[in-house]
Amino acid sequence: MPVSRRVGTGLAALAGSGLLSLVLYASRCAEPVSVIGAGLLITGAVSAAGGALGFLFGIPRAIASHAEESSASAVSPRPVYVANTNLEQVSDWLTKLLIGAGLTQLGSLGGQFRRLVLGLAPTLGDRHDSAVFAAALVTEFLVLSFLGGWLSTRLLLASALSEADRRALDTFVQAENLSGRGDHAEADDLRARAMDELGLPHIEADRYDDMRRRLPQGSSRTAQMQALVDAARASAPDTALDPAHVREFFESGGEGRRIYALALMQGAPGLADLDIVLEAIERSRSAFEQYQALVLAELVAPGLTAADRGRLCSTLASQLASGGRLTRSSSRRHVAERVLGLLQDRSDSGGGTA
């Protein structure tokens, strides 16, 4: 019999004995049905609390890469993809918080537990031994549910996460096989599906958001954020995402996703969308985002049609006008002026299509 089945059988047997003891105890009370109902409610609440604690303590830790374990200032020149550890981090924080709070209140835990069982005693028949029975009931189901939650998480969640990663990697292998046979369209679809399963773009976008929240403003933070942008830009030629995927990613979340989408467009101008460029210039969520949008505008400007050149010129002119956001930064203003000059040169030479 597998270990998980033996453990589950043992925990179920202990829980069954606890419920049987509740029925036997209630049969000696004046109102057995009420006592059983109250006992079931107590065991359910205690089991939910214990199971939640067991889940928090049992969440498996993802294996971090060497780059992930390096200092925050050492950003890899290429994106490093690891399992999304948000849930793991929350579990770690809550676990430490609960342990810390428990240690500070260790001396009063006995008194608090005594008040709890005394408060539960009236619902269990209010007999001379009701408090003792309540203490036994709470202790048994708290421990059993904690062990059940912890073991279930350790035995089931880790394997489920590993299986999900394995399926995504198998999808990548299938995509490479299809690409080798010349079926590039289907291969790109499979790669995009695998990337979505692994959440790779989301991981990099979350890293940007975390860095922006965690680090103080200054040139050091800007340099590290730019390094992430450079890594995303370098990965763009190899991405299986198409313009629709990138646009959806830009529109789906916060600043990190918007920045990551702009970086992908910078690395692969074929993914660029002028509407996104204009949106990021006019209604950027930060100066850094607007700067990345201007860099992208400079890259795509030579290939724009006459109508699109006019739209971009109008947007830049409005932002450069008095009170516009581009007047607040010399670096962004210089990039915008370069883009305007490039657009003007293209118009004067008759470049682009109407």
N, C-alpha and C positions, 0 to 999 in steps of 0.2 A: 504494500500500500504506500503511495507517495507520502512524503512528509507532510505536505499541506493538508492532505485528506485526514491523516492521523491527528494532526493538530486540531483541525476543524471538528473532528468527531469528539475529541477530548473536551474542547471548549463547549460544544453543544451539550455534552453529557453533564458537565458541571452546571451550565445554565438551566438544563432541565431539572436537575436536582434542586436548584434554588427555587424554581417555580413550583415544584412539588411540595417543597417545604412551606411555601406561601399558602398553598391550598390546604395543607394539613393544619397550619397555624390558624387559618381563617375558619376552619371547621369547628374550632373550639371557642370562637368568638360569638357574641350575641347577634351580630349582623354580618354573616360570612360573605355575602355578595358585595357589600360595601367595602369590606376589608380587602377582598381579592381585587376589586376595581382600583382601589387606592394603591395596593401593592404593585399592580401592573403598571399604573401610571408612574410610580416612583422608579421601578426598574427600567421603564422605557426612557425616562429623563436621564437617569444615571448612565444608562448604556449609551445614549446619544452623546453625552459629555465625554465619557471614557473613550468611545470610538473616535470622536473628533481629536482628542489628545493623542490617541494612538496613531491616527493618520498624520498629524503634524510631526510626531517623532519618527515616523517610519518612511517619510518621503525620501526616495533614493537620491543620492548626489550624483550629478552628471560628472563625467570624467572631463576635466578641463584640459585644454591644449596648453602647450608651453607658452604660446603667445598670450593666452587668457590669464595665465598665472603671473605674467610679467608685470612690471610696474605700470601705472596708468600712463606714464609719459612715454613708454616704449611701445608705440603703436606699429603693428605690422604693416609693411608696405603693400601687402595683399590682404584681402579680407579673410579672416579666420572664422570658420563657422563651427559652432558647438551647439549642444542642446540648449534650448531656452531654459534658463534656470530661475525664472521669476518666482515660480511656485516654491522651488527649493530655498530661495533667499527669504521669502515670506515665512516659510516653515522654520528656518534657522532663527530669524528675528523673534518670532513668537515663542519658540521653544526657550530661547535664552531669557526672554522677558518673563515667561511663566516660572522658570526655574529661579530667576533672580527674585521675583516677587515672593515665591514660596519660601526661599531661604530667609528673606527679611521678616516673614511672618511665621517662621517655624515655631517660635515659642507659643504662639496663640492658636495654632492649628488644632490642638487638642480641645481647647475651649470652644472654638467655632464648630468643630465636628459634634461636640456634645450638644450645643444649642440646636444643631440641625436635627439630630436624632430625637431630641426632646420635642421639637416642633412637629416631627413626623409621627410621633407616638399616638396622638389622638386619632389620626386617620387609620391607624392599624388596630383599632379596638380599645385603645386607651387602657390596656391592662397593665399589671405591674411589670410584665416582661416586654411590653411593646417597644420601649426604647432600645432594649438589647436586640430585639428582632430587627428593628429598623437599621441599627448599626451593622448587623450582619448582612442584611439585604443590600444596603448601599455599598458596603465594602466588597462583597462578592461580585456584584454586577459592575462596579466601577473597575475592578481589577480585570475581570473577564472581558469586558468590552474594550478596555485599553489594549490588552493582549491581542484580542481579535482584530481591532483596528490596525495595530502595529504590524501584526503578522500578515494580514491581508494586503496591506500596502506594500510591505517588503516583498511578499511572494508574488503578488499579482501586478502591481503597478509597474515595477521595474521591468518585468517581462513584457508587459503591454507597450511600454515606451520603446524597449529594444526592438520589438516586433514592428512597430511603426517606422523606426529608423531603417530596419532591414528592408521593409517594403519600398521605402523611398530610394534606397541604394539599388535595389533590384530594378526599379524603374529607370534609374540612371544607366544601368548596364543595358537594359533593353533599348534605351535611346541611342546609346553608342552603337549597338548592333544594327539598328535601323539606319543610322547615319552612315555606317560602313557599307550598307547595301544601296545607298543613294536615296533613301526615303527621308529627306531632311525635314520636310514639313511635319511628319508624324513624330520624328525624333525631337523636334523643338517642342511639340505639344507635351511629350512625355517628360522632357527636362523641366518645363514650366510646372507640370503637375508635381514632380518630385520636389522642386524648390518650394512650392506652396505647402507640401506636406511637412517639410522640415522647417518651414518658416524662416528661411535664410535671410531674405531682405528685411523681415521684421526684426531679426536679431541685431543686424547692423544699425537699423533705425533706432531701436531701443538703446543700443550702446551710445548713440549720439545724444538721445534725450537724457540718459543717465549722466553722461559727462557734463552736459549743460547744467543739470541740476546740482551736481556734486562739486564741481570745480568753481572757484571764484573767478569773476570776470578778470580779463587781462590777456596779454599777448600769449601766455602759456596755454590757456584754454583755447584760444583761437587757433593756435598752431596744432593742437591735438585734434580739434574738430576738422581742420583742413586736412589732416592726415587721413581721417576716416573718409572724407570726400574723395581724396586722391585714390584711396584703396577701392572705393566703389567705382570710381571712374575707370581704374585699370581693369576691373572685372567686367565692365560693360560689354566689351567685344565678345566675351565668352558666355554671356547670359542668354538664356532661352526665352526671356520675356519679350513680348512684342509691345508695340506702342500702346495697345489697349490695356495690357497688364500694367504698364508703367503709369499710365494716366489714372487707372483705378487705384494704384498704390498711392499716388500723389494726393488723391482726393479722399483717401480712406482714414487718415489719421492726423497726428500732430505734426510738429515741426520736423521731427526726425525723419518721418516718412517723406515729407515734402523735399527735404534736403537730399535724401538718398535718391529719390526719383530724378531730381535735377542733376545729380552727379552721374547717374546712369546715362542720361541724355547727353551730358558733356562727353562721356567716353564713347558713346555710339550715337552720333547725330541723327541716324536714321530713326531713333526712338523719339526724337524731339517733337514736341507739340507746341505750336506758337501760342495757343490759348493759355497753356500752362506757363509759358515764359511771361506773357503779359500779366497773368494773374499774380505771379510771384514778384514781378516788378512793382505792380500797383498796390497789391494788398499782401505784401510779405509779412510774415509774423516776427521777423527779426532783421536786423541789418545784415547779418551773415547770410540769410536766405536771399535777400535782395541782391547781394553781391554775387552769389552763385547764379542767380537768374541772369544777371548782366553778363557774366562770363559765358553762359550758354547762349545768350543773344548774340554775342560777338562771334561765336562759332557757327551759328546757323544763318547769320545775316547774308553771307554771299549767295546762298541758295534760295533766298526768298523770292516770291513773285512780287511784281510791282505793287499789287494791292496789299500784300502782307508787309512789304517794306513801309508802306504808308501807315499801317496800323502801328508798327513798332516805332516809327518816328514820332507819331502822335503821342504814344505813351511816354516815351523818353522825354519829349519836349514838355509835357505836363509835369513830369517829376522833376525836371530841371528848372522849371519856372519858380518864381519867388514863392516860398512856402512849401515847395515840394520836398519830398524826403531825400532826394539826391543832393540837395543843397547842404545837407548836414554832414556830409562826409566827402573829403577830397578824393579818397581812393575810389569810391563808388562813382563820384562825379566824373573822374577822369576816364573810367571804363565806359560810362554812358556816352561821353563825348567822342570816344574812339569809335563806338558803335555808330553814332550818328554820322561821323565822318566817313565810315565805311559804307553806310547806306547811301550817302550823298554821292560818293564815288561811283557806286553801282548804278545809281540813277543817271548820273552824267554820262556814263559810258553806255547806257542802254542795256545793261546786264539784266538778266532775269526775264521771266515771262510775264506777260500782262495778265 
